[in-house]
Structures are given as C-alpha cells and as structure tokens.
Amino acid sequence: MTTTDISTLATALRPVLGDAQVISDRQELRTYECDGLAQYRVVPALVALPRTAAECAATVRACVDAGVPFVARGSGTGLSGGALPHAEGVLIVTSQMRAIRAVRAEDERAVVEPGVINLHVSRAAAPFGYYYAPDPSSQQVCSIGGNVAENSGGAHCLKYGFTTNHVTGLEVVTPDGDLVRLGGPAPDAPGYDLLGAFVGSEGTLGITTEVTVRLTRSPESVRTLLAGFAGTDQAGAATSAIIAAGVLPAAIEMMDALAIEAAEAAVRCGYPAGAGAVLIVELDGPAAEVDAHFTDVERLCREHGAGEIRVAADDAERALIWKGRKSAFAAVGRISPDYIVQDGVIPRTALPEVLRRIAEISAQRGVRVANVFHAGDGNLHPLVLFDDAVPGQAEQAEEVSGAILDICIAHGGSITGEHGVGMDKVGHMPRMYSADDLDTMQLLRCAFDPRGLANPGKVFPTPRLCGEVPGRRRGAHPLQEAGLAEVF
Ligand SMILES: Cc1cc2nc3c(=O)[nH]c(=O)nc-3n(C[C@H](O)[C@H](O)[C@H](O)COP(=O)(O)OP(=O)(O)OC[C@H]3O[C@@H](n4cnc5c(N)ncnc54)[C@H](O)[C@@H]3O)c2cc1C
C-alpha cells in the first residue's frame, strides 16, 4: 500500500464519515499505536471513526475496494495486542458508537452499540432491577464490542458465564462490507451457531455494530467471606469441595502468600496474618438460599484447614475484603519493579498440582511468581516478577511465563482464559493445536473473510511468530494507575 493509495482511501472516506472522523495526521495516528499490551506498537496508516453501522460498512467496503486490511478497535484495553493496528491498514474505531438503544426489562434484553462501556449497560438496567453480568475488571472503560470480540470474563463469571452466555444477537459488518444479523432477541436460532463463532473471534470475522445482551435480575442478597489457609493446596481443595457440594458461588478468588504480601503493602487490607493463601467467596441470590449455602461454605473451608474466616457484615466490610483482591495486581509494583501478567486456564481440580509446578519452576529459575486468580473457574493470572534493570531478568521471566502456559496445556487447560490470543500468543497456538486443527479453524475464518483483510496476523500463527514467547508488562497499566480499572 503506497502513501498515494492511503490518501485516495482517505479522500473517499471523508465525504462519507466527515472530515473529523478520518485521521491521517501522523502525530494523531500515534494515539492509536497500541492497546493495553503496550510493548507492541504499530502506527496505523489511517484511522476511521464511524458513528453508525452504515458508516462502518461503508468504511469496510472502501477497504475491500482498495485491498487494504482493517482492524477493529473499541476502547483499546485489550491485553493481548488484538487491536494492534496494521501499518498499511485502517483502524476502525467504534468508540463513537455509544448509544444504548433499548433496555427491555420485560424481555431481559438491552440493545446497545458496540462502543458502549460495559458498566454503562448495568447502570442503564439498574432502575429496572437488572444488570449486565459479565464484569471484566476493566468494566469502567472497556467496550461491549471489545467484550464480544474477546469473549471477556470477570470475577463473577463463575456463576453467570462469560460474554458468550449473555449475547443473543449481533449486527455485524462482514469483511465484505455487508450488514448482516446473527441471532436476535430470542435464544437459540436454528442452523449453524454463527453467533457463537463470532463471539471471541477477536475482530477476525468482521465488526459488530449492534449487540443484543441478556440482562440478569439483581440479586436479593449478596454475602462475602474471606478465609485464610496455610497454603494454596488447602485453598484449592476447599474450592473444589465447595463446588462438589453443589454450591455455586458468584465468585471464588484466590491469592497466594506473595500476592497477599503485595496487597498488604499497598492497601493494608488486613488479611489473616501469616496465611499462605486466602479465598474470597461471594454468594448471591435469594436470601434464604444464600444463607443456607453460606453456612455450607464456612463449614467446608474449616474442614479444609481454614484458620481465620472473616464474614463481611455490611457493604463497607465487603468492599474491604475485595479491596485487597482488586488492588493485588497494581500492588505487585510495591514488591517488584516489573512483571508479566499471564492468563491461562486449567480444570479447577488441577489447581493444587499446577500451583505446585509453578512454585517448582519459580524456585528452579529464581524468578518470583505471585498468584492471584479466579479459582472457581480455574483461570490463573500468575504475575511473573522481574527487574528490567538487571540484565537477563526480563528474558528469564518471559521463559517462566511461557513455561506456565505449557503447564496449563499439559493439564488439559488453555493458553488464555479471558484475555485472548491477539498478537501476543499466536506463537503458542501450535503448542495447543495440531496443524490440522489450525487449518480447520482457518477454513471458518476464510468462509467469513476470503480476502484475509479483517485483523490479519492475529490469533493464528505464521512461521515468523512460531515459538515466540509472550511479551512483558512494565509496572501497572496506566488505567490501573488512573484508578479506572483493576486487573483481575
Ligand atoms: C486493567 C485491565 C483489567 C482487565 N481485566 C479484564 C478482566 O477481568 N477480564 C477480561 O476478560 N479482560 C480484562 N481486561 C482486558 C480487556 O479489558 C478486555 O479484553 C476487553 O474486552 C477489551 O475491550 P476493548 O473495548 O478495550 O477492546 P479493544 O482492546 O479495543 O479490542 C479488543 C479486540 O476486540 C476487537 N474488537 C473491538 N471492537 C470490535 C468490534 N466492534 N467488532 C469486532 N471486533 C472488535 C479488536 O479488533 C481486538 O481484537 C483487562 C484490561 C485491563 C487494561
């Protein structure tokens, strides 16, 4: 793509979108050079800011006509480089498509544009006694379109499921530039589950321009406890026992000793002194059911070696319990100048064994790893600590981070629980899938996008990227520092 071609494309788009909606100035383009994974940076050739589905479709059609790749972007908080621009392509940013078109409590549905912020859906539904359940910790800033593309999760997805369980319909601009609908307000459309294929497709199957989401009734009662254990083995066993007893908490979160140390240093959350691990268990639902199950949870925690158990008496105490957990990632900055946020998932019952393996590798390589994670659904977020100022430490940390993903795969898990593959983990895809598996997935991609223009280079490996290890985060994410998001 030459500079002349891009300027021709810009000239074609300006009358359709408006001058201010097409950015070609090099300095302004830099604003969009990365997402939440800031070590990958690419300045896009052009940025388009459509305000309607028709404008978005027209932008994609212009790209197709010019043979130019395009990348969708919502709020740019993704942690795997999914919205990393293409140097010769157009970044199509949906952040100005922010209308909440309908909240229909009687149908338990809301219809929103893709740039709508996750938390704003719950705010709009609250007066009707409803909320939108998937709650990524970036929910104050991330967009519903990005959530759909990443199939995002959050602390309360244990009980309520991930984004895919809360989207019933989409309007999509296909990579040909056509506007189509997948699913609708009713569940379970007949035929192939193209809606299911689109959710989690990371911008490779088209751009969503409208999302119909399922709303969830706000619970009558919420109760939270904090339990201290000698170590992660006991806390992991308690987690499995709670689920095996038929109790489904809204959230079960675990922190190990190093993560507790960091949280204490940062926010003085007063977690049980000397604990090798803590569990936060939150139950919600009808008051009578929550009370009955809460008694079971307390008993099971004690039976699995919990020492101190603290029950939140009110919202303030509940917030204090969560404060340590929510601050944990940023807090790691208190005990290490740099760290990698890893995201893998394993069957819940493999937690004790996998945590032991991580501890072994950490000890063997002399690299500290703090564990803070969604224990209930086996979604690990190991934080691999290092000091970039010390030669060789960053590389060692990257090796440990990659080895942790290998352990997840070996235990029947996956290289990503909720942050996606994006650019960051394309090199790990062949470790998880055979060449035939990957080719089969490519058939689906090609059926949507035969020209390969939608977010090329993401999700699927090319030989250049095979064997690459994930990149590293230096210190807290700027959104965390600004108090706008927490890493869960
Ligand atoms: C501090 C912090 C905490 C986080 N916590 C969590 C968490 O708890 N759980 C979790 O799951 N994630 C978490 N994330 C990751 C991130 O917030 C989510 O992946 C989120 O869904 C990304 O939304 P976004 O609008 O920022 O998307 P972007 O980063 O802009 O894009 C993400 C992907 O979606 C695609 N995309 C964006 N919009 C569209 C569209 N309209 N149509 C098609 N494709 C599109 C992009 O091409 C890209 O591949 C966190 C991130 C940060 C920085």
Ligand as a Chemical Component Dictionary entry (heavy atoms), coordinates in Angstrom:
data_LIG
# 
_chem_comp.id                   LIG 
_chem_comp.type                 NON-POLYMER 
_chem_comp.pdbx_formal_charge   0 
_chem_comp.three_letter_code    LIG 
# 
loop_
_chem_comp_atom.comp_id 
_chem_comp_atom.atom_id 
_chem_comp_atom.alt_atom_id 
_chem_comp_atom.type_symbol 
_chem_comp_atom.charge 
_chem_comp_atom.model_Cartn_x 
_chem_comp_atom.model_Cartn_y 
_chem_comp_atom.model_Cartn_z 
_chem_comp_atom.pdbx_ordinal 
LIG C1  C1  C 0 -6.540  -3.090  33.834 1  
LIG C2  C2  C 0 -7.216  -4.096  32.948 2  
LIG C3  C3  C 0 -8.029  -5.087  33.504 3  
LIG C4  C4  C 0 -8.633  -6.063  32.693 4  
LIG N1  N1  N 0 -9.437  -7.019  33.261 5  
LIG C5  C5  C 0 -10.035 -7.943  32.478 6  
LIG C6  C6  C 0 -10.883 -8.956  33.044 7  
LIG O1  O1  O 0 -11.120 -9.013  34.247 8  
LIG N2  N2  N 0 -11.443 -9.853  32.220 9  
LIG C7  C7  C 0 -11.228 -9.824  30.872 10 
LIG O2  O2  O 0 -11.779 -10.672 30.172 11 
LIG N3  N3  N 0 -10.449 -8.882  30.316 12 
LIG C8  C8  C 0 -9.852  -7.940  31.071 13 
LIG N4  N4  N 0 -9.056  -6.974  30.510 14 
LIG C9  C9  C 0 -8.823  -6.998  29.059 15 
LIG C10 C10 C 0 -9.770  -6.082  28.223 16 
LIG O3  O3  O 0 -10.301 -5.049  29.004 17 
LIG C11 C11 C 0 -10.888 -6.911  27.594 18 
LIG O4  O4  O 0 -10.335 -7.819  26.669 19 
LIG C12 C12 C 0 -11.943 -6.044  26.870 20 
LIG O5  O5  O 0 -12.998 -6.855  26.421 21 
LIG C13 C13 C 0 -11.392 -5.275  25.678 22 
LIG O6  O6  O 0 -12.377 -4.340  25.290 23 
LIG P1  P1  P 0 -11.948 -3.055  24.429 24 
LIG O7  O7  O 0 -13.185 -2.299  24.092 25 
LIG O8  O8  O 0 -10.911 -2.305  25.104 26 
LIG O9  O9  O 0 -11.393 -3.784  23.111 27 
LIG P2  P2  P 0 -10.083 -3.459  22.267 28 
LIG O10 O10 O 0 -8.873  -3.607  23.096 29 
LIG O11 O11 O 0 -10.268 -2.182  21.545 30 
LIG O12 O12 O 0 -10.144 -4.655  21.216 31 
LIG C14 C14 C 0 -10.026 -5.976  21.653 32 
LIG C15 C15 C 0 -10.292 -6.920  20.476 33 
LIG O13 O13 O 0 -11.625 -6.772  20.054 34 
LIG C16 C16 C 0 -11.685 -6.418  18.671 35 
LIG N5  N5  N 0 -12.826 -5.511  18.560 36 
LIG C17 C17 C 0 -13.042 -4.362  19.253 37 
LIG N6  N6  N 0 -14.233 -3.840  18.916 38 
LIG C18 C18 C 0 -14.776 -4.666  17.988 39 
LIG C19 C19 C 0 -15.995 -4.670  17.247 40 
LIG N7  N7  N 0 -16.920 -3.705  17.384 41 
LIG N8  N8  N 0 -16.227 -5.695  16.395 42 
LIG C20 C20 C 0 -15.320 -6.694  16.228 43 
LIG N9  N9  N 0 -14.139 -6.733  16.894 44 
LIG C21 C21 C 0 -13.887 -5.732  17.772 45 
LIG C22 C22 C 0 -10.332 -5.816  18.347 46 
LIG O14 O14 O 0 -10.004 -5.976  16.986 47 
LIG C23 C23 C 0 -9.428  -6.634  19.250 48 
LIG O15 O15 O 0 -9.122  -7.858  18.633 49 
LIG C24 C24 C 0 -8.440  -6.005  31.299 50 
LIG C25 C25 C 0 -7.650  -4.991  30.748 51 
LIG C26 C26 C 0 -7.041  -4.045  31.557 52 
LIG C27 C27 C 0 -6.200  -2.972  30.933 53 
# 
loop_
_chem_comp_bond.comp_id 
_chem_comp_bond.atom_id_1 
_chem_comp_bond.atom_id_2 
_chem_comp_bond.value_order 
_chem_comp_bond.pdbx_ordinal 
LIG C1  C2  SING 1  
LIG C2  C3  SING 2  
LIG C2  C26 DOUB 3  
LIG C3  C4  DOUB 4  
LIG C4  N1  SING 5  
LIG C4  C24 SING 6  
LIG N1  C5  DOUB 7  
LIG C5  C6  SING 8  
LIG C5  C8  SING 9  
LIG C6  O1  DOUB 10 
LIG C6  N2  SING 11 
LIG N2  C7  SING 12 
LIG C7  O2  DOUB 13 
LIG C7  N3  SING 14 
LIG N3  C8  DOUB 15 
LIG C8  N4  SING 16 
LIG N4  C9  SING 17 
LIG N4  C24 SING 18 
LIG C9  C10 SING 19 
LIG C10 O3  SING 20 
LIG C10 C11 SING 21 
LIG C11 O4  SING 22 
LIG C11 C12 SING 23 
LIG C12 O5  SING 24 
LIG C12 C13 SING 25 
LIG C13 O6  SING 26 
LIG O6  P1  SING 27 
LIG P1  O7  DOUB 28 
LIG P1  O8  SING 29 
LIG P1  O9  SING 30 
LIG O9  P2  SING 31 
LIG P2  O10 DOUB 32 
LIG P2  O11 SING 33 
LIG P2  O12 SING 34 
LIG O12 C14 SING 35 
LIG C14 C15 SING 36 
LIG C15 O13 SING 37 
LIG C15 C23 SING 38 
LIG O13 C16 SING 39 
LIG C16 N5  SING 40 
LIG C16 C22 SING 41 
LIG N5  C17 SING 42 
LIG N5  C21 SING 43 
LIG C17 N6  DOUB 44 
LIG N6  C18 SING 45 
LIG C18 C19 SING 46 
LIG C18 C21 DOUB 47 
LIG C19 N7  SING 48 
LIG C19 N8  DOUB 49 
LIG N8  C20 SING 50 
LIG C20 N9  DOUB 51 
LIG N9  C21 SING 52 
LIG C22 O14 SING 53 
LIG C22 C23 SING 54 
LIG C23 O15 SING 55 
LIG C24 C25 DOUB 56 
LIG C25 C26 SING 57 
LIG C26 C27 SING 58 
# 
